[in-house]
């Protein structure tokens, strides 16, 4: 599979999808036609930082790292923000920094989750779960997925969408972490992912929006291989902050996942028709090339790391 470094894009357009990566101050409206489009607004790696503007849409997807240290205080801060957002459907998963949500890992390792200048405090599971699935979460249209599938309609009489969410990401030589799996276990983990319209994972597939500042590909090879069978309409993830972006793969191509290269001189990429998957690394935390824009330091969720907007034709 060839290495792919994607040109920066403001928009990617195909007959069945529109991806807006940069906009100011608001994204363009959904296409005006007799066809019905569903607008997905994608977040990831917000790390309980200060809140930032999130565009309106039909469905909000958050691909994990809701917190930075996995504390109850951080999770409460993030959830209060998400509760207040107006989206009719809000689907979230955890990530490797959400330590306390991986109870098997956390109960064995909680004492060393604090920073060097802090003392760790054990966080109670029931209180954490209440924030994610309790009455306030339900009233705010929050759906928390932990290796499970959910089906929904964005509007009465609209298309039924299926989404599968998993917080797991590979360890692959790193220290063992929350929701992590080793290379030897990767195939068993991803083989459980079912066919679905929307796949949410915390980590990326190998060589798709996974390039780190150390020029290493941090994505999962087993996940990349599994996607050839799954072929979701949309695959949302995060985890690798510096690789934030989007890529539309046409499955009738024969040169492999991650091999599509388009003219780097254009602001808008136009992609042909046919079966396709939109890959989105929606990380909102500025890092690497996304940390500075036009000579200015970028804030969390700022221009260049904004929520990514994806319109899908129903």
N, C-alpha and C positions, 0 to 999 in steps of 0.2 A: 504494500500500500504506500503510495508516494506521500512524502511530506507536503503539507499544504500550509502556506502562509497567506491568509486572505487579505485582499485590499480592504481598507476602511470604506464603509458604505453608509449613506444616509437612508437609503431605501432599497429593498429588493422586491421585485414585482413578478408575479406569474399569473396565469389565467385564473388560478384558484386561491391565490394567497397574496397578501401585501404585508411586508415587514418594514416597520419604521424604527430605525435605530437612533436617529437624532432628529429633533424638532425643537422649535422655539417660537412661541412659548408652549403651544399645544400641538399634538399630532393632527394630521389631516383627518377629516371625517371619513367614515366608512363610505365605500363606493355607493353612489346614488344610482340605483337601477331597480329593475323588477326582481333581481336576484336577492337572496337573503344571505347576509354575512354575519358571522359572530366575531366580536372583538375580544381578544385575549390580551391582558396586560401582564407582563412577566417581570418578576422581581427575584432576586437571590442575594445571599450574602450581605444582608443589611446589618447584621451584627449588633443589634440593639443600639445603633448609633442614632443621632438626631434624625427626626423624620424629614421627609422631603416630598415635593409634589408628586402625586401619582395620577395619571390621566384616568378619566372615566372609561368604562368598558363593560362588557357583559360578564366577563370571567377574569378573576385575578388568580394568577398562579405564582406561588412563592416556593422556590426550589431549595430552601434550607439555609442553614446558618442564620437562624432567627436571632441568635445570641452570640456573644464573644467568649464567655466563660461558662455558659450553661446555668447561670444562677436564676433563681426565682425572680429577683428584681429585674434582671434583663429581659426575661421572658414576659413578665407583666408589662414592661415598657413597650415591647414590640406588639403584644397582643392588643393593648389599648389602642395603639395606632391602627392596627388592622381592623379592629372592631368598628372604628369610625369611618373607614373607607366605604364608599357607596355601592360597590359592585354587588350585583345580585347573587353571584356565586364566587366564593373565595376558597381556593384549595391550596393547602400548604403541606410541606413535608419538612422533616428535620434534616440537619447536616452534621458533619463531624465535630463542629464546635458546640453543638447543643448537647453537651455532655450528659446532663441530668435526664434527658429523654431516652437515652439508651440505658435502661436500668441495670441490665446485667453487667455492662461495662462500668457504669457509674458507681454501683454499690461496691465494686472491687477496687475502684481507683479514685473515689471522690476526694480523698485526703490530699491528693497531689494535683488537683485541678486549679488551685488558686495561683495567682501570680506570686513571684518571689517575695513581694512586700506585703502579702496578705495571708490570712489564715483561712483555710477552706471551711465552709459551712455545709453540712449535709442538707440537701434539699428534699422535702417530702414528696413522694410520687403523687399522692392524691391531689395536692394543691396545684402541682404542675398540670396534671390531667384536667383539672377543672378549667384552667385557662384555655385549653385546647378543645375540649369537647363538652364543657358544661353549658348551662342555660344561656349565659351571655354569648358564648361562642356560637351556639345554635341560632340565637336571635340575630346575630350579626352575619349569618350565612357562611360561617367558617366550616370547612370540612378538612379534618386532619387525617392524612393517609400515612400508614406505616406498613409497607409491603401489602397493599390491598388496592382493589379496584372500586371505582365509584362511577355511577352513571347519572347524567343530569340533562335537563333541557334549559337552555339559556332564556327561553321565552315559551309561553304556552303554545302548544302546537308545533314548536320548532323541532329541529333535529335532535335526536338523543345522542349525546356525546359520551364516550367512555374514557376514563382517565385512570392510569395506574401510577401510584406513587411509591417510591422507595428511597429511604434516606441513605442507603449504603453506598460506600465508595471504597476504592482499593487502598490497602496499606502500601503494598509494593515497595518494600524496603524502608518505608517510614516507620516511626514508632507506632505500635498498635494504638488505635484511637477509637473513639466512639463511632459506632456504625461502620467500622472498617472490616474489610475481608482481605485475606492473603491471596496471592496469585494462584495458589493451588486450589483455592475454594471458589475462584471467580466464576467458572463455568456453572457450578452448582447453583450459585446465587442468581445469575442472570437467566438461567434456564427456567426459573420460576416466573419470569416476567411474561404475562399473557399478551395476546394480540389486543391492541387498544388503539383508539384514535389519538390519544395524547399520552405520552410517556413522560413522567417526571422522575428524574434521578438527581441526587446531589452532585455526583461527579460526571464528567463527560466520557464519551467513548474515545478510544485511542485515535489520535491524529485528527480529531475534529474539535476545534476551539479548545485545545488543551495544552498549548505551548506555554511553558513557564518562562520567567525571565532568565533562567539558567539554561535555556534552549533545550529543555527536556520535555518530552511528551508524557503528561501525567495521567492521561485517560486510560480506560480499561480495554484491552484487546478483546476480551471475551464479550464485553458489551457491544463493541463494534461489530463483531461477528454475528451476534444474536440479532442485531438490527436488520440484517439482510432478510431474516425470516419475519420479523415483526412489522417493519415498514410503517410506523405510525405516521399520522399526518403532521404531528408536532412532537418534537423531543425537546423538553425544557430542562436545563441543568444550570450549574454555576460552578462553585468550588475554586476554579482557577481564575482569580480575579483579573489578571492581566490579559486573559484570552477572551474577554467579553466580546460578543459579536453574534452574527447570524450567518447561516449557510443553508442554501436550498439544494438538496441533492435529488437529481433525477434518476429514478431507479432503472430506466431503460438504457442507461449508459453501461458500458462494459469495463470501464477503467477503474472501478473500485470506489468504495466509500472514501470521501475526502479528496477525490481527484479532480473535481470540477474547478476550473480556473477561468475567470472572466476578466474582461478588460479592466485593468486597474486605474484607468484614467477617468472613468465615469463616476459620478456621484450615485447614480442609480443603476443597479444591475437588473437586467430583464432576463427572466428564466423561461424556458419553453414549457409546453404542456406535457402532460404525462404523469404517471405515478411519482410522487415526490414526498420527501420528508423535510420539514423545516427544522433545522438544528439551531437552538438558541442558547448561548451561554449568557444568562441574564444578570451576571454579577454586578451589583451596584457599588461595590467598594472600589475606589480608585487605586490602581496599581499598574506598574510598568508603563507602557505607552499611554494608558488611559488616565494617568495621574496628573498630567499637564496638558492643557489645551490652549493654543494661541499664547503660550508663554505664561499662563496663569495656572496656579494649582487648582485642581478640580476637587470639589467637595463630594461627599457621599450622595449618590443619586443625581449629580450635576450633569451638565452637558458633556456627552461622551460616555457617561455611565448611567444614563436615564433608564427608567423602566422601558422595556422594549415592547412595542405594540405590534400584534400580529392579527390581521383580519383573515379569517378563513371562510371560503364560500361553503355554505351548507349544502 
